[in-house]
Amino acid sequence: MDSPASRSAADDLALIRRMMNAGRQKAAFDGAHLMIWGAVLMVSYIAQYLQVYGYVPGGSLAIWLPAFAVGWSSSFLYGRNACAHEAETNIAVTAYNGAWLAVGITMVLHFGAAVASSVFNPKAITVLACGVIASAFYVISLVTELRALRAVAAGWWLILIFATVQKTYDAEMLLVLAGASALLILLPGQMMRRLAHDKAAES
């Protein structure tokens, strides 16, 4: 007969498994958040590239302030709507949400401080962005057990290396980042969204 201690350990293990399973399902559903930011970043990088060559008027703030506003507000509205239909909160969900919140806070703080102090460095912000996005995808790959997201994280780390070793940082890097936003944020978001629909159909 099992002792109370062993039953308690078994119960705890079962609880953790249920929490992780719920977290994976919720994280897959949240692929829409990645689709939002992937599209916003892709359009913004293309707009900035066109701006460099005089096809779009104004400065960088005219592009990135609206981009941040659209991305944050859309994510907030989507997140609030998702929470209204999903009351369960667990460690896996918290890790997923926290990873992306940390990315957003880091990038906004760096961007704001760089602009306010007039020391904005495109190469520095690119390297930082690639690093934090790669780290977030790696954390999500552990939480959701989606191995494909580790390849996505590796892609961002490769872009980090590429950007770091560039001696001349020109406008063409903006096209690289636009493509990365499509392939390494928007596309994984679509994949996670599709997985969520498949799980919903099975249940």
C-alpha positions in Angstrom: 0.0 0.0 0.0 1.3 3.4 -1.0 2.3 5.7 1.9 0.7 9.2 2.2 4.0 10.8 1.1 4.2 8.7 -2.1 0.5 9.4 -2.9 1.1 13.1 -2.4 4.1 13.0 -4.7 2.1 11.2 -7.4 -0.7 13.7 -7.0 1.7 16.6 -7.4 3.3 15.0 -10.5 -0.2 14.5 -12.1 -1.1 18.2 -11.3 2.2 19.4 -12.9 1.4 17.3 -16.0 -2.1 18.8 -16.3 -0.7 22.3 -15.9 1.9 21.7 -18.6 -0.7 20.2 -21.0 -3.0 23.2 -20.5 0.0 25.5 -20.9 0.9 23.9 -24.2 -2.6 24.3 -25.5 -2.8 27.9 -24.4 0.6 28.8 -25.9 -0.4 27.2 -29.2 -3.6 29.3 -29.2 -1.6 32.4 -28.6 0.1 32.1 -32.0 -2.2 35.0 -33.1 0.0 37.3 -30.9 3.1 36.3 -33.0 1.2 36.8 -36.2 0.3 40.4 -35.1 3.9 41.3 -34.3 5.3 39.5 -37.3 3.1 41.5 -39.6 3.7 44.8 -37.8 7.5 44.4 -37.8 7.7 43.3 -41.4 5.7 46.3 -42.6 7.7 48.7 -40.4 11.1 47.4 -41.6 10.0 47.7 -45.2 8.6 51.2 -44.6 11.9 52.2 -43.0 13.9 50.8 -45.9 11.7 52.9 -48.3 12.2 55.9 -46.1 16.0 55.6 -46.3 15.7 56.0 -50.1 13.2 58.8 -49.9 10.1 56.9 -50.9 8.4 57.4 -47.5 8.5 60.9 -45.8 9.3 61.6 -42.1 11.8 60.1 -39.7 12.1 56.8 -37.9 9.8 57.8 -35.1 7.0 58.3 -37.6 7.2 54.6 -38.4 8.1 53.0 -35.1 5.9 54.9 -32.7 2.7 53.9 -34.6 4.2 50.4 -35.0 4.7 50.0 -31.2 1.2 51.5 -30.6 -0.5 49.1 -33.0 1.5 46.1 -31.7 1.0 46.7 -28.0 -2.7 47.7 -28.3 -3.5 44.7 -30.6 -1.7 42.3 -28.2 -3.5 43.8 -25.2 -6.9 43.5 -26.8 -6.2 40.0 -28.0 -4.8 38.9 -24.7 -7.8 40.3 -22.8 -10.2 38.6 -25.1 -8.3 35.3 -24.7 -8.2 35.6 -20.9 -12.0 36.1 -20.9 -12.4 32.7 -22.5 -9.6 31.0 -20.5 -9.7 31.3 -16.8 -6.9 28.9 -16.1 -3.5 30.3 -15.2 -0.4 28.2 -14.7 3.3 28.2 -14.8 3.5 27.3 -18.5 1.2 30.1 -19.5 3.0 32.6 -17.2 6.3 31.6 -18.8 5.0 32.1 -22.3 3.4 35.5 -21.6 6.4 36.6 -19.4 8.9 35.8 -22.2 7.2 38.1 -24.7 6.5 40.8 -22.1 10.2 40.8 -21.3 11.0 41.2 -25.0 8.6 44.1 -25.3 9.8 45.9 -22.2 13.5 45.5 -23.1 13.0 46.8 -26.7 10.8 49.8 -25.7 13.2 50.8 -22.9 16.3 50.6 -25.2 14.5 52.4 -28.0 13.2 55.2 -25.7 16.6 55.7 -23.9 18.5 55.7 -27.2 16.2 58.2 -28.9 16.0 60.5 -25.8 19.8 60.6 -25.4 20.5 60.9 -29.2 22.7 57.8 -29.2 20.5 55.6 -31.3 22.5 52.9 -32.9 20.7 50.7 -35.5 23.3 47.9 -35.2 23.0 47.8 -31.4 19.2 47.7 -31.4 19.2 45.0 -34.1 21.6 42.8 -32.1 19.6 43.3 -28.9 16.3 42.5 -30.7 17.7 39.3 -32.2 19.0 38.2 -28.9 15.9 38.7 -26.8 13.6 37.3 -29.5 15.7 34.2 -29.9 15.7 33.7 -26.1 11.9 34.1 -26.0 11.4 31.5 -28.7 13.8 29.1 -27.0 11.9 29.4 -23.7 8.6 28.9 -25.6 10.0 25.8 -27.3 10.7 24.3 -23.8 7.3 25.2 -22.5 5.3 23.9 -25.5 7.7 21.1 -26.5 7.5 22.4 -30.1 11.0 21.6 -31.4 10.4 23.6 -34.5 10.6 26.7 -32.4 14.2 25.9 -31.4 15.0 26.2 -35.1 13.3 29.6 -35.1 15.4 30.6 -32.1 18.6 29.4 -33.9 17.6 31.5 -36.9 17.4 34.7 -34.8 20.8 33.8 -33.2 22.3 33.4 -36.6 21.0 36.9 -37.6 22.5 38.2 -34.4 25.9 36.9 -35.5 25.4 38.2 -39.0 24.5 41.7 -37.8 27.4 41.7 -35.3 30.1 40.9 -37.8 28.9 43.5 -40.4 31.5 46.3 -40.7 29.1 48.5 -42.7 25.6 48.5 -41.5 23.5 49.6 -44.5 19.8 49.8 -45.3 19.7 46.3 -46.9 19.8 44.9 -43.3 16.3 46.3 -42.9 15.1 43.9 -45.7 16.9 41.0 -43.9 14.9 41.9 -40.7 11.7 42.3 -42.7 12.2 38.8 -44.1 13.1 37.5 -40.6 9.9 39.0 -39.2 7.9 37.1 -41.8 9.7 33.8 -41.6 10.7 33.7 -38.0 7.7 35.4 -36.2 4.7 35.5 -38.5 5.1 32.0 -39.9 5.7 30.3 -36.5 2.6 32.2 -35.3 0.6 30.7 -38.1 2.0 27.2 -37.3 1.0 27.6 -33.6 -2.4 28.9 -34.5 -3.0 25.9 -36.8 -1.9 23.5 -34.1 -4.4 25.2 -31.7 -7.2 24.7 -34.2 -6.2 21.0 -34.7 -6.3 20.5 -30.9 -9.6 22.2 -30.6 -11.0 19.9 -33.3 -9.7 16.8 -31.6 -11.3 17.7 -28.2 
